[in-house]
Amino acid sequence: MARRIIGWWRCTSGTTAIEFALVAPIAILLCLSVLEIGRALYTRSELSYAVDLGARRVLLDPKIDDEVLREVILQGLTASIRSQAIITTPDTVTPQDTHIFIEASVPFRFIVPIVPRGTFELVVGRRVPLM
């Protein structure tokens, strides 16, 4: 009996599988987390590009209509983000205004199972001078 216990204790036939079972979930979670952070950064970059398009349009035409400005910004977004985008522009621009503020936001939700299920807003804003 003692020989069996000692033989079982020294047996190494399943160590690779056990090591893989311990390390694999952590490695997979790390890879998924890197992908999620990349997706968030890409979404924010795309949102920033769209707001920059709107800012350029305001610089070219300071009397641009709000709806036209919103359309310019929405055209800079892909279809998956366009439906969720919230764009804020000033309702009226008075002659005393020297700047306008354009802001766009998109709700972002992580897909990784370990991350909490709440959403947060990716927000980009630009302060555009009126000339």
N, CA, C and O atoms as a printed pandas DataFrame, in Angstrom:
     atom_number atom_name residue_name chain_id  residue_number  x_coord  y_coord  z_coord
0              1         N          MET        A               1    0.813   -1.192    0.000
1              2        CA          MET        A               1    0.000    0.000    0.000
2              3         C          MET        A               1    0.863    1.266    0.000
3              4         O          MET        A               1    0.575    2.229   -0.711
4              5         N          ALA        A               2    1.896    1.246    0.789
5              6        CA          ALA        A               2    2.786    2.400    0.865
6              7         C          ALA        A               2    3.451    2.648   -0.483
7              8         O          ALA        A               2    3.639    3.796   -0.886
8              9         N          ARG        A               3    3.814    1.549   -1.194
9             10        CA          ARG        A               3    4.441    1.703   -2.506
10            11         C          ARG        A               3    3.476    2.352   -3.499
11            12         O          ARG        A               3    3.895    3.167   -4.321
12            13         N          ARG        A               4    2.221    2.009   -3.435
13            14        CA          ARG        A               4    1.231    2.584   -4.329
14            15         C          ARG        A               4    1.080    4.090   -4.081
15            16         O          ARG        A               4    1.008    4.879   -5.023
16            17         N          ILE        A               5    1.034    4.466   -2.830
17            18        CA          ILE        A               5    0.895    5.886   -2.494
18            19         C          ILE        A               5    2.118    6.660   -2.967
19            20         O          ILE        A               5    1.985    7.743   -3.537
20            21         N          ILE        A               6    3.310    6.114   -2.734
21            22        CA          ILE        A               6    4.531    6.784   -3.174
22            23         C          ILE        A               6    4.568    6.837   -4.703
23            24         O          ILE        A               6    4.957    7.856   -5.274
24            25         N          GLY        A               7    4.168    5.756   -5.368
25            26        CA          GLY        A               7    4.142    5.731   -6.833
26            27         C          GLY        A               7    3.133    6.726   -7.391
27            28         O          GLY        A               7    3.397    7.394   -8.390
28            29         N          TRP        A               8    1.999    6.819   -6.754
29            30        CA          TRP        A               8    0.975    7.783   -7.191
30            31         C          TRP        A               8    1.450    9.216   -6.969
31            32         O          TRP        A               8    1.189   10.091   -7.795
32            33         N          TRP        A               9    2.137    9.459   -5.870
33            34        CA          TRP        A               9    2.626   10.789   -5.537
34            35         C          TRP        A               9    3.680   11.265   -6.538
35            36         O          TRP        A               9    3.764   12.457   -6.830
36            37         N          ARG        A              10    4.483   10.338   -7.063
37            38        CA          ARG        A              10    5.545   10.701   -8.001
38            39         C          ARG        A              10    5.101   10.655   -9.464
39            40         O          ARG        A              10    5.872   11.020  -10.352
40            41         N          CYS        A              11    3.904   10.226   -9.718
41            42        CA          CYS        A              11    3.403   10.120  -11.081
42            43         C          CYS        A              11    3.279   11.524  -11.710
43            44         O          CYS        A              11    2.716   12.430  -11.095
44            45         N          THR        A              12    3.798   11.694  -12.916
45            46        CA          THR        A              12    3.760   12.998  -13.599
46            47         C          THR        A              12    3.016   12.933  -14.921
47            48         O          THR        A              12    3.235   13.785  -15.782
48            49         N          SER        A              13    2.158   11.965  -15.107
49            50        CA          SER        A              13    1.511   11.785  -16.402
50            51         C          SER        A              13    0.468   12.854  -16.723
51            52         O          SER        A              13    0.186   13.065  -17.902
52            53         N          GLY        A              14   -0.115   13.533  -15.749
53            54        CA          GLY        A              14   -1.141   14.538  -16.036
54            55         C          GLY        A              14   -0.741   15.955  -15.685
55            56         O          GLY        A              14   -1.594   16.842  -15.648
56            57         N          THR        A              15    0.530   16.188  -15.429
57            58        CA          THR        A              15    0.941   17.525  -14.983
58            59         C          THR        A              15    0.748   18.591  -16.061
59            60         O          THR        A              15    0.404   19.731  -15.746
60            61         N          THR        A              16    0.959   18.245  -17.295
61            62        CA          THR        A              16    0.795   19.219  -18.373
62            63         C          THR        A              16   -0.659   19.680  -18.473
63            64         O          THR        A              16   -0.930   20.868  -18.643
64            65         N          ALA        A              17   -1.570   18.751  -18.368
65            66        CA          ALA        A              17   -2.985   19.103  -18.434
66            67         C          ALA        A              17   -3.390   19.970  -17.245
67            68         O          ALA        A              17   -4.162   20.915  -17.407
68            69         N          ILE        A              18   -2.893   19.669  -16.082
69            70        CA          ILE        A              18   -3.218   20.457  -14.892
70            71         C          ILE        A              18   -2.628   21.863  -15.008
71            72         O          ILE        A              18   -3.299   22.841  -14.678
72            73         N          GLU        A              19   -1.394   21.973  -15.470
73            74        CA          GLU        A              19   -0.784   23.296  -15.654
74            75         C          GLU        A              19   -1.559   24.115  -16.686
75            76         O          GLU        A              19   -1.777   25.312  -16.497
76            77         N          PHE        A              20   -1.970   23.477  -17.764
77            78        CA          PHE        A              20   -2.761   24.173  -18.770
78            79         C          PHE        A              20   -4.093   24.635  -18.183
79            80         O          PHE        A              20   -4.530   25.754  -18.448
80            81         N          ALA        A              21   -4.731   23.796  -17.401
81            82        CA          ALA        A              21   -6.015   24.158  -16.789
82            83         C          ALA        A              21   -5.864   25.331  -15.826
83            84         O          ALA        A              21   -6.806   26.104  -15.651
84            85         N          LEU        A              22   -4.718   25.477  -15.209
85            86        CA          LEU        A              22   -4.493   26.595  -14.293
86            87         C          LEU        A              22   -4.125   27.884  -15.028
87            88         O          LEU        A              22   -4.544   28.966  -14.618
88            89         N          VAL        A              23   -3.358   27.784  -16.095
89            90        CA          VAL        A              23   -2.840   28.961  -16.783
90            91         C          VAL        A              23   -3.766   29.457  -17.907
91            92         O          VAL        A              23   -3.837   30.661  -18.150
92            93         N          ALA        A              24   -4.461   28.567  -18.580
93            94        CA          ALA        A              24   -5.268   28.935  -19.744
94            95         C          ALA        A              24   -6.334   29.991  -19.454
95            96         O          ALA        A              24   -6.439   30.943  -20.227
96            97         N          PRO        A              25   -7.123   29.884  -18.399
97            98        CA          PRO        A              25   -8.146   30.921  -18.181
98            99         C          PRO        A              25   -7.550   32.314  -17.990
99           100         O          PRO        A              25   -8.116   33.303  -18.455
100          101         N          ILE        A              26   -6.431   32.388  -17.321
101          102        CA          ILE        A              26   -5.784   33.684  -17.101
102          103         C          ILE        A              26   -5.249   34.233  -18.422
103          104         O          ILE        A              26   -5.390   35.425  -18.695
104          105         N          ALA        A              27   -4.642   33.385  -19.239
105          106        CA          ALA        A              27   -4.110   33.830  -20.533
106          107         C          ALA        A              27   -5.236   34.254  -21.473
107          108         O          ALA        A              27   -5.115   35.262  -22.169
108          109         N          ILE        A              28   -6.317   33.501  -21.497
109          110        CA          ILE        A              28   -7.450   33.853  -22.360
110          111         C          ILE        A              28   -8.077   35.162  -21.918
111          112         O          ILE        A              28   -8.410   36.006  -22.750
112          113         N          LEU        A              29   -8.241   35.337  -20.605
113          114        CA          LEU        A              29   -8.806   36.585  -20.084
114          115         C          LEU        A              29   -7.906   37.782  -20.412
115          116         O          LEU        A              29   -8.403   38.859  -20.742
116          117         N          LEU        A              30   -6.608   37.597  -20.323
117          118        CA          LEU        A              30   -5.670   38.661  -20.662
118          119         C          LEU        A              30   -5.784   39.039  -22.141
119          120         O          LEU        A              30   -5.794   40.224  -22.477
120          121         N          CYS        A              31   -5.868   38.052  -23.017
121          122        CA          CYS        A              31   -6.009   38.333  -24.454
122          123         C          CYS        A              31   -7.323   39.044  -24.751
123          124         O          CYS        A              31   -7.343   40.003  -25.524
124          125         N          LEU        A              32   -8.419   38.592  -24.152
125          126        CA          LEU        A              32   -9.706   39.245  -24.375
126          127         C          LEU        A              32   -9.716   40.672  -23.837
127          128         O          LEU        A              32  -10.320   41.560  -24.440
128          129         N          SER        A              33   -9.056   40.893  -22.715
129          130        CA          SER        A              33   -9.000   42.242  -22.153
130          131         C          SER        A              33   -8.229   43.187  -23.065
131          132         O          SER        A              33   -8.623   44.341  -23.235
132          133         N          VAL        A              34   -7.145   42.715  -23.646
133          134        CA          VAL        A              34   -6.374   43.543  -24.583
134          135         C          VAL        A              34   -7.231   43.885  -25.802
135          136         O          VAL        A              34   -7.196   45.016  -26.287
136          137         N          LEU        A              35   -7.995   42.921  -26.295
137          138        CA          LEU        A              35   -8.883   43.186  -27.434
138          139         C          LEU        A              35   -9.967   44.201  -27.070
139          140         O          LEU        A              35  -10.296   45.068  -27.879
140          141         N          GLU        A              36  -10.515   44.102  -25.878
141          142        CA          GLU        A              36  -11.563   45.039  -25.454
142          143         C          GLU        A              36  -11.022   46.461  -25.311
143          144         O          GLU        A              36  -11.684   47.421  -25.704
144          145         N          ILE        A              37   -9.841   46.593  -24.757
145          146        CA          ILE        A              37   -9.237   47.927  -24.630
146          147         C          ILE        A              37   -8.956   48.491  -26.019
147          148         O          ILE        A              37   -9.161   49.681  -26.256
148          149         N          GLY        A              38   -8.494   47.657  -26.931
149          150        CA          GLY        A              38   -8.280   48.096  -28.307
150          151         C          GLY        A              38   -9.572   48.528  -28.969
151          152         O          GLY        A              38   -9.587   49.506  -29.717
152          153         N          ARG        A              39  -10.653   47.817  -28.708
153          154        CA          ARG        A              39  -11.951   48.179  -29.284
154          155         C          ARG        A              39  -12.437   49.513  -28.727
155          156         O          ARG        A              39  -12.999   50.327  -29.460
156          157         N          ALA        A              40  -12.219   49.738  -27.429
157          158        CA          ALA        A              40  -12.622   51.020  -26.823
158          159         C          ALA        A              40  -11.794   52.170  -27.402
159          160         O          ALA        A              40  -12.337   53.233  -27.702
160          161         N          LEU        A              41  -10.495   51.965  -27.558
161          162        CA          LEU        A              41   -9.642   53.016  -28.114
162          163         C          LEU        A              41  -10.000   53.298  -29.576
163          164         O          LEU        A              41   -9.985   54.453  -30.001
164          165         N          TYR        A              42  -10.317   52.267  -30.338
165          166        CA          TYR        A              42  -10.721   52.463  -31.731
166          167         C          TYR        A              42  -12.028   53.244  -31.815
167          168         O          TYR        A              42  -12.165   54.143  -32.644
168          169         N          THR        A              43  -12.976   52.906  -30.965
169          170        CA          THR        A              43  -14.262   53.601  -30.963
170          171         C          THR        A              43  -14.074   55.068  -30.610
171          172         O          THR        A              43  -14.680   55.939  -31.232
172          173         N          ARG        A              44  -13.232   55.348  -29.610
173          174        CA          ARG        A              44  -12.979   56.736  -29.232
174          175         C          ARG        A              44  -12.259   57.485  -30.351
175          176         O          ARG        A              44  -12.548   58.655  -30.598
176          177         N          SER        A              45  -11.334   56.825  -31.021
177          178        CA          SER        A              45  -10.627   57.454  -32.132
178          179         C          SER        A              45  -11.588   57.781  -33.275
179          180         O          SER        A              45  -11.491   58.847  -33.883
180          181         N          GLU        A              46  -12.490   56.888  -33.561
181          182        CA          GLU        A              46  -13.477   57.126  -34.609
182          183         C          GLU        A              46  -14.403   58.281  -34.230
183          184         O          GLU        A              46  -14.756   59.106  -35.073
184          185         N          LEU        A              47  -14.787   58.333  -32.975
185          186        CA          LEU        A              47  -15.629   59.426  -32.497
186          187         C          LEU        A              47  -14.885   60.759  -32.575
187          188         O          LEU        A              47  -15.470   61.779  -32.941
188          189         N          SER        A              48  -13.619   60.749  -32.238
189          190        CA          SER        A              48  -12.799   61.952  -32.311
190          191         C          SER        A              48  -12.675   62.445  -33.757
191          192         O          SER        A              48  -12.742   63.647  -34.013
192          193         N          TYR        A              49  -12.498   61.523  -34.687
193          194        CA          TYR        A              49  -12.406   61.890  -36.103
194          195         C          TYR        A              49  -13.695   62.551  -36.577
195          196         O          TYR        A              49  -13.656   63.552  -37.293
196          197         N          ALA        A              50  -14.829   61.997  -36.181
197          198        CA          ALA        A              50  -16.114   62.549  -36.613
198          199         C          ALA        A              50  -16.328   63.951  -36.051
199          200         O          ALA        A              50  -16.833   64.828  -36.753
200          201         N          VAL        A              51  -15.951   64.168  -34.796
201          202        CA          VAL        A              51  -16.101   65.500  -34.202
202          203         C          VAL        A              51  -15.136   66.478  -34.864
203          204         O          VAL        A              51  -15.468   67.650  -35.039
204          205         N          ASP        A              52  -13.959   66.013  -35.230
205          206        CA          ASP        A              52  -13.021   66.874  -35.963
206          207         C          ASP        A              52  -13.586   67.294  -37.319
207          208         O          ASP        A              52  -13.389   68.430  -37.749
208          209         N          LEU        A              53  -14.290   66.377  -37.994
209          210        CA          LEU        A              53  -14.944   66.749  -39.253
210          211         C          LEU        A              53  -15.959   67.869  -39.031
211          212         O          LEU        A              53  -16.042   68.811  -39.818
212          213         N          GLY        A              54  -16.726   67.752  -37.950
213          214        CA          GLY        A              54  -17.694   68.797  -37.630
214          215         C          GLY        A              54  -17.018   70.115  -37.297
215          216         O          GLY        A              54  -17.495   71.176  -37.697
216          217         N          ALA        A              55  -15.909   70.058  -36.566
217          218        CA          ALA        A              55  -15.181   71.278  -36.204
218          219         C          ALA        A              55  -14.619   71.964  -37.456
219          220         O          ALA        A              55  -14.664   73.189  -37.569
220          221         N          ARG        A              56  -14.098   71.180  -38.378
221          222        CA          ARG        A              56  -13.592   71.755  -39.626
222          223         C          ARG        A              56  -14.711   72.422  -40.417
223          224         O          ARG        A              56  -14.520   73.480  -41.017
224          225         N          ARG        A              57  -15.873   71.792  -40.410
225          226        CA          ARG        A              57  -17.008   72.355  -41.141
226          227         C          ARG        A              57  -17.452   73.684  -40.523
227          228         O          ARG        A              57  -17.831   74.612  -41.238
228          229         N          VAL        A              58  -17.401   73.768  -39.188
229          230        CA          VAL        A              58  -17.752   75.027  -38.510
230          231         C          VAL        A              58  -16.733   76.111  -38.844
231          232         O          VAL        A              58  -17.101   77.271  -39.025
232          233         N          LEU        A              59  -15.456   75.743  -38.926
233          234        CA          LEU        A              59  -14.435   76.723  -39.275
234          235         C          LEU        A              59  -14.649   77.268  -40.694
235          236         O          LEU        A              59  -14.402   78.445  -40.957
236          237         N          LEU        A              60  -15.111   76.401  -41.602
237          238        CA          LEU        A              60  -15.363   76.852  -42.967
238          239         C          LEU        A              60  -16.643   77.665  -43.089
239          240         O          LEU        A              60  -16.719   78.598  -43.889
240          241         N          ASP        A              61  -17.651   77.311  -42.292
241          242        CA          ASP        A              61  -18.945   77.992  -42.368
242          243         C          ASP        A              61  -19.484   78.197  -40.948
243          244         O          ASP        A              61  -20.218   77.345  -40.447
244          245         N          PRO        A              62  -19.137   79.313  -40.288
245          246        CA          PRO        A              62  -19.574   79.534  -38.904
246          247         C          PRO        A              62  -21.085   79.612  -38.731
247          248         O          PRO        A              62  -21.575   79.425  -37.617
248          249         N          LYS        A              63  -21.833   79.878  -39.781
249          250        CA          LYS        A              63  -23.293   79.989  -39.675
250          251         C          LYS        A              63  -23.994   78.688  -40.071
251          252         O          LYS        A              63  -25.148   78.708  -40.499
252          253         N          ILE        A              64  -23.306   77.572  -39.931
253          254        CA          ILE        A              64  -23.858   76.276  -40.328
254          255         C          ILE        A              64  -25.058   75.917  -39.447
255          256         O          ILE        A              64  -25.077   76.212  -38.252
256          257         N          ASP        A              65  -26.035   75.289  -40.047
257          258        CA          ASP        A              65  -27.231   74.849  -39.338
258          259         C          ASP        A              65  -26.887   73.649  -38.443
259          260         O          ASP        A              65  -26.024   72.844  -38.791
260          261         N          ASP        A              66  -27.561   73.534  -37.295
261          262        CA          ASP        A              66  -27.292   72.436  -36.355
262          263         C          ASP        A              66  -27.531   71.073  -36.988
263          264         O          ASP        A              66  -26.748   70.147  -36.776
264          265         N          GLU        A              67  -28.588   70.939  -37.752
265          266        CA          GLU        A              67  -28.903   69.647  -38.368
266          267         C          GLU        A              67  -27.846   69.250  -39.393
267          268         O          GLU        A              67  -27.478   68.079  -39.491
268          269         N          VAL        A              68  -27.364   70.218  -40.146
269          270        CA          VAL        A              68  -26.312   69.932  -41.127
270          271         C          VAL        A              68  -25.038   69.520  -40.398
271          272         O          VAL        A              68  -24.351   68.591  -40.823
272          273         N          LEU        A              69  -24.720   70.202  -39.308
273          274        CA          LEU        A              69  -23.536   69.865  -38.518
274          275         C          LEU        A              69  -23.657   68.453  -37.942
275          276         O          LEU        A              69  -22.693   67.687  -37.967
276          277         N          ARG        A              70  -24.816   68.113  -37.434
277          278        CA          ARG        A              70  -25.030   66.758  -36.900
278          279         C          ARG        A              70  -24.858   65.708  -38.006
279          280         O          ARG        A              70  -24.269   64.653  -37.769
280          281         N          GLU        A              71  -25.359   65.987  -39.189
281          282        CA          GLU        A              71  -25.212   65.052  -40.307
282          283         C          GLU        A              71  -23.746   64.873  -40.702
283          284         O          GLU        A              71  -23.311   63.764  -41.013
284          285         N          VAL        A              72  -22.986   65.975  -40.687
285          286        CA          VAL        A              72  -21.556   65.884  -41.016
286          287         C          VAL        A              72  -20.851   64.986  -40.014
287          288         O          VAL        A              72  -20.031   64.150  -40.392
288          289         N          ILE        A              73  -21.169   65.158  -38.740
289          290        CA          ILE        A              73  -20.535   64.343  -37.703
290          291         C          ILE        A              73  -20.978   62.885  -37.834
291          292         O          ILE        A              73  -20.150   61.981  -37.724
292          293         N          LEU        A              74  -22.246   62.648  -38.062
293          294        CA          LEU        A              74  -22.738   61.272  -38.194
294          295         C          LEU        A              74  -22.145   60.561  -39.400
295          296         O          LEU        A              74  -21.932   59.349  -39.359
296          297         N          GLN        A              75  -21.877   61.295  -40.473
297          298        CA          GLN        A              75  -21.278   60.678  -41.656
298          299         C          GLN        A              75  -19.851   60.217  -41.391
299          300         O          GLN        A              75  -19.346   59.343  -42.097
300          301         N          GLY        A              76  -19.194   60.788  -40.389
301          302        CA          GLY        A              76  -17.838   60.369  -40.043
302          303         C          GLY        A              76  -17.792   59.121  -39.188
303          304         O          GLY        A              76  -16.708   58.622  -38.887
304          305         N          LEU        A              77  -18.944   58.605  -38.791
305          306        CA          LEU        A              77  -19.013   57.408  -37.953
306          307         C          LEU        A              77  -19.440   56.199  -38.772
307          308         O          LEU        A              77  -20.126   56.332  -39.785
308          309         N          THR        A              78  -19.028   55.025  -38.323
309          310        CA          THR        A              78  -19.498   53.803  -38.975
310          311         C          THR        A              78  -20.935   53.519  -38.558
311          312         O          THR        A              78  -21.431   54.093  -37.589
312          313         N          ALA        A              79  -21.589   52.648  -39.277
313          314        CA          ALA        A              79  -23.013   52.374  -39.035
314          315         C          ALA        A              79  -23.271   51.817  -37.640
315          316         O          ALA        A              79  -24.308   52.110  -37.045
316          317         N          SER        A              80  -22.353   51.024  -37.109
317          318        CA          SER        A              80  -22.578   50.424  -35.792
318          319         C          SER        A              80  -22.561   51.468  -34.675
319          320         O          SER        A              80  -23.249   51.309  -33.666
320          321         N          ILE        A              81  -21.797   52.510  -34.846
321          322        CA          ILE        A              81  -21.721   53.566  -33.833
322          323         C          ILE        A              81  -22.743   54.664  -34.119
323          324         O          ILE        A              81  -23.254   55.293  -33.193
324          325         N          ARG        A              82  -23.038   54.893  -35.381
325          326        CA          ARG        A              82  -23.923   55.984  -35.786
326          327         C          ARG        A              82  -25.287   55.909  -35.112
327          328         O          ARG        A              82  -25.849   56.938  -34.737
328          329         N          SER        A              83  -25.813   54.725  -34.957
329          330        CA          SER        A              83  -27.147   54.582  -34.375
330          331         C          SER        A              83  -27.166   54.899  -32.880
331          332         O          SER        A              83  -28.224   55.204  -32.329
332          333         N          GLN        A              84  -26.015   54.831  -32.222
333          334        CA          GLN        A              84  -25.955   55.063  -30.779
334          335         C          GLN        A              84  -25.382   56.427  -30.406
335          336         O          GLN        A              84  -25.413   56.808  -29.236
336          337         N          ALA        A              85  -24.870   57.151  -31.361
337          338        CA          ALA        A              85  -24.176   58.414  -31.081
338          339         C          ALA        A              85  -25.141   59.493  -30.599
339          340         O          ALA        A              85  -26.253   59.631  -31.108
340          341         N          ILE        A              86  -24.689   60.249  -29.610
341          342        CA          ILE        A              86  -25.425   61.406  -29.109
342          343         C          ILE        A              86  -24.552   62.625  -29.387
343          344         O          ILE        A              86  -23.437   62.727  -28.875
344          345         N          ILE        A              87  -25.062   63.546  -30.198
345          346        CA          ILE        A              87  -24.285   64.709  -30.610
346          347         C          ILE        A              87  -24.913   65.951  -30.005
347          348         O          ILE        A              87  -26.116   66.180  -30.129
348          349         N          THR        A              88  -24.079   66.750  -29.347
349          350        CA          THR        A              88  -24.542   67.980  -28.723
350          351         C          THR        A              88  -23.880   69.164  -29.401
351          352         O          THR        A              88  -22.654   69.263  -29.448
352          353         N          THR        A              89  -24.700   70.058  -29.923
353          354        CA          THR        A              89  -24.217   71.301  -30.524
354          355         C          THR        A              89  -24.994   72.442  -29.891
355          356         O          THR        A              89  -26.067   72.216  -29.333
356          357         N          PRO        A              90  -24.476   73.660  -29.964
357          358        CA          PRO        A              90  -25.229   74.772  -29.373
358          359         C          PRO        A              90  -26.529   75.021  -30.145
359          360         O          PRO        A              90  -26.564   74.930  -31.372
360          361         N          ASP        A              91  -27.588   75.335  -29.405
361          362        CA          ASP        A              91  -28.881   75.596  -30.054
362          363         C          ASP        A              91  -28.840   76.883  -30.866
363          364         O          ASP        A              91  -29.311   76.935  -32.002
364          365         N          THR        A              92  -28.278   77.902  -30.272
365          366        CA          THR        A              92  -28.165   79.181  -30.977
366          367         C          THR        A              92  -26.773   79.740  -30.787
367          368         O          THR        A              92  -26.134   79.522  -29.757
368          369         N          VAL        A              93  -26.321   80.448  -31.771
369          370        CA          VAL        A              93  -25.028   81.119  -31.699
370          371         C          VAL        A              93  -25.305   82.612  -31.814
371          372         O          VAL        A              93  -25.858   83.085  -32.806
372          373         N          THR        A              94  -24.912   83.334  -30.788
373          374        CA          THR        A              94  -25.132   84.781  -30.782
374          375         C          THR        A              94  -23.877   85.480  -31.294
375          376         O          THR        A              94  -22.808   84.870  -31.333
376          377         N          PRO        A              95  -23.986   86.735  -31.683
377          378        CA          PRO        A              95  -22.793   87.468  -32.157
378          379         C          PRO        A              95  -21.736   87.649  -31.067
379          380         O          PRO        A              95  -20.569   87.896  -31.372
380          381         N          GLN        A              96  -22.139   87.527  -29.795
381          382        CA          GLN        A              96  -21.163   87.676  -28.712
382          383         C          GLN        A              96  -20.324   86.412  -28.509
383          384         O          GLN        A              96  -19.279   86.465  -27.861
384          385         N          ASP        A              97  -20.763   85.295  -29.048
385          386        CA          ASP        A              97  -20.023   84.040  -28.873
386          387         C          ASP        A              97  -18.726   84.075  -29.673
387          388         O          ASP        A              97  -18.712   84.441  -30.848
388          389         N          THR        A              98  -17.643   83.687  -29.014
389          390        CA          THR        A              98  -16.359   83.605  -29.699
390          391         C          THR        A              98  -15.996   82.158  -30.010
391          392         O          THR        A              98  -15.150   81.895  -30.864
392          393         N          HIS        A              99  -16.639   81.218  -29.314
393          394        CA          HIS        A              99  -16.383   79.791  -29.517
394          395         C          HIS        A              99  -17.697   79.024  -29.437
395          396         O          HIS        A              99  -18.651   79.472  -28.800
396          397         N          ILE        A             100  -17.738   77.881  -30.079
397          398        CA          ILE        A             100  -18.835   76.951  -29.834
398          399         C          ILE        A             100  -18.227   75.624  -29.405
399          400         O          ILE        A             100  -17.078   75.320  -29.724
400          401         N          PHE        A             101  -18.994   74.860  -28.695
401          402        CA          PHE        A             101  -18.523   73.571  -28.191
402          403         C          PHE        A             101  -19.341   72.462  -28.834
403          404         O          PHE        A             101  -20.567   72.435  -28.729
404          405         N          ILE        A             102  -18.648   71.551  -29.497
405          406        CA          ILE        A             102  -19.283   70.395  -30.126
406          407         C          ILE        A             102  -18.885   69.171  -29.308
407          408         O          ILE        A             102  -17.712   68.988  -28.984
408          409         N          GLU        A             103  -19.861   68.336  -28.975
409          410        CA          GLU        A             103  -19.582   67.151  -28.178
410          411         C          GLU        A             103  -20.340   65.957  -28.746
411          412         O          GLU        A             103  -21.497   66.077  -29.151
412          413         N          ALA        A             104  -19.682   64.812  -28.771
413          414        CA          ALA        A             104  -20.328   63.575  -29.211
414          415         C          ALA        A             104  -19.991   62.486  -28.209
415          416         O          ALA        A             104  -18.877   62.426  -27.691
416          417         N          SER        A             105  -20.955   61.633  -27.944
417          418        CA          SER        A             105  -20.724   60.531  -27.014
418          419         C          SER        A             105  -21.372   59.263  -27.539
419          420         O          SER        A             105  -22.351   59.300  -28.285
420          421         N          VAL        A             106  -20.800   58.144  -27.130
421          422        CA          VAL        A             106  -21.297   56.831  -27.518
422          423         C          VAL        A             106  -21.252   55.939  -26.282
423          424         O          VAL        A             106  -20.225   55.894  -25.606
424          425         N          PRO        A             107  -22.329   55.232  -25.968
425          426        CA          PRO        A             107  -22.263   54.278  -24.864
426          427         C          PRO        A             107  -21.390   53.086  -25.261
427          428         O          PRO        A             107  -21.501   52.572  -26.374
428          429         N          PHE        A             108  -20.528   52.653  -24.350
429          430        CA          PHE        A             108  -19.617   51.541  -24.626
430          431         C          PHE        A             108  -19.827   50.474  -23.566
431          432         O          PHE        A             108  -19.925   50.770  -22.375
432          433         N          ARG        A             109  -19.895   49.235  -24.015
433          434        CA          ARG        A             109  -20.097   48.114  -23.102
434          435         C          ARG        A             109  -19.045   47.051  -23.377
435          436         O          ARG        A             109  -18.841   46.643  -24.520
436          437         N          PHE        A             110  -18.380   46.608  -22.315
437          438        CA          PHE        A             110  -17.385   45.551  -22.460
438          439         C          PHE        A             110  -18.071   44.211  -22.697
439          440         O          PHE        A             110  -19.170   43.969  -22.198
440          441         N          ILE        A             111  -17.413   43.345  -23.462
441          442        CA          ILE        A             111  -17.942   42.023  -23.759
442          443         C          ILE        A             111  -17.282   40.955  -22.889
443          444         O          ILE        A             111  -17.842   39.872  -22.715
444          445         N          VAL        A             112  -16.106   41.244  -22.343
445          446        CA          VAL        A             112  -15.386   40.274  -21.520
446          447         C          VAL        A             112  -16.242   39.896  -20.312
447          448         O          VAL        A             112  -16.783   40.779  -19.646
448          449         N          PRO        A             113  -16.374   38.608  -20.021
449          450        CA          PRO        A             113  -17.282   38.186  -18.954
450          451         C          PRO        A             113  -16.892   38.623  -17.550
451          452         O          PRO        A             113  -17.772   38.777  -16.702
452          453         N          ILE        A             114  -15.626   38.827  -17.273
453          454        CA          ILE        A             114  -15.199   39.173  -15.920
454          455         C          ILE        A             114  -15.475   40.643  -15.601
455          456         O          ILE        A             114  -15.741   40.986  -14.449
456          457         N          VAL        A             115  -15.413   41.509  -16.609
457          458        CA          VAL        A             115  -15.615   42.941  -16.405
458          459         C          VAL        A             115  -17.076   43.182  -16.018
459          460         O          VAL        A             115  -17.967   42.535  -16.569
460          461         N          PRO        A             116  -17.338   44.091  -15.089
461          462        CA          PRO        A             116  -18.731   44.371  -14.713
462          463         C          PRO        A             116  -19.570   44.758  -15.930
463          464         O          PRO        A             116  -19.056   45.334  -16.889
464          465         N          ARG        A             117  -20.842   44.442  -15.884
465          466        CA          ARG        A             117  -21.722   44.580  -17.035
466          467         C          ARG        A             117  -22.218   45.994  -17.318
467          468         O          ARG        A             117  -22.982   46.185  -18.265
468          469         N          GLY        A             118  -21.824   46.965  -16.555
469          470        CA          GLY        A             118  -22.302   48.323  -16.789
470          471         C          GLY        A             118  -21.720   48.934  -18.049
471          472         O          GLY        A             118  -20.696   48.485  -18.563
472          473         N          THR        A             119  -22.392   49.966  -18.536
473          474        CA          THR        A             119  -21.874   50.688  -19.691
474          475         C          THR        A             119  -21.292   52.014  -19.217
475          476         O          THR        A             119  -21.644   52.513  -18.148
476          477         N          PHE        A             120  -20.413   52.568  -20.011
477          478        CA          PHE        A             120  -19.899   53.904  -19.743
478          479         C          PHE        A             120  -19.852   54.665  -21.044
479          480         O          PHE        A             120  -19.879   54.076  -22.124
480          481         N          GLU        A             121  -19.781   55.966  -20.935
481          482        CA          GLU        A             121  -19.834   56.832  -22.112
482          483         C          GLU        A             121  -18.421   57.186  -22.577
483          484         O          GLU        A             121  -17.575   57.588  -21.778
484          485         N          LEU        A             122  -18.183   57.032  -23.867
485          486        CA          LEU        A             122  -16.982   57.569  -24.492
486          487         C          LEU        A             122  -17.378   58.941  -25.028
487          488         O          LEU        A             122  -18.256   59.045  -25.885
488          489         N          VAL        A             123  -16.739   59.982  -24.533
489          490        CA          VAL        A             123  -17.127   61.356  -24.868
490          491         C          VAL        A             123  -15.942   62.084  -25.485
491          492         O          VAL        A             123  -14.818   62.004  -24.989
492          493         N          VAL        A             124  -16.213   62.797  -26.580
493          494        CA          VAL        A             124  -15.203   63.624  -27.239
494          495         C          VAL        A             124  -15.828   64.987  -27.486
495          496         O          VAL        A             124  -16.951   65.084  -27.979
496          497         N          GLY        A             125  -15.098   66.036  -27.142
497          498        CA          GLY        A             125  -15.590   67.384  -27.363
498          499         C          GLY        A             125  -14.531   68.268  -28.000
499          500         O          GLY        A             125  -13.334   68.055  -27.806
500          501         N          ARG        A             126  -14.968   69.244  -28.750
501          502        CA          ARG        A             126  -14.062   70.210  -29.373
502          503         C          ARG        A             126  -14.615   71.620  -29.157
503          504         O          ARG        A             126  -15.814   71.861  -29.300
504          505         N          ARG        A             127  -13.730   72.530  -28.816
505          506        CA          ARG        A             127  -14.066   73.948  -28.679
506          507         C          ARG        A             127  -13.581   74.630  -29.950
507          508         O          ARG        A             127  -12.379   74.705  -30.201
508          509         N          VAL        A             128  -14.504   75.119  -30.738
509          510        CA          VAL        A             128  -14.187   75.647  -32.066
510          511         C          VAL        A             128  -14.330   77.163  -32.054
511          512         O          VAL        A             128  -15.389   77.675  -31.693
512          513         N          PRO        A             129  -13.280   77.896  -32.443
513          514        CA          PRO        A             129  -13.379   79.351  -32.481
514          515         C          PRO        A             129  -14.229   79.817  -33.661
515          516         O          PRO        A             129  -14.175   79.244  -34.749
516          517         N          LEU        A             130  -14.993   80.839  -33.429
517          518        CA          LEU        A             130  -15.777   81.460  -34.508
518          519         C          LEU        A             130  -15.012   82.681  -34.989
519          520         O          LEU        A             130  -14.620   83.522  -34.180
520          521         N          MET        A             131  -14.800   82.788  -36.259
521          522        CA          MET        A             131  -14.022   83.904  -36.780
522          523         C          MET        A             131  -14.900   84.936  -37.412
523          524         O          MET        A             131  -14.405   85.950  -37.905
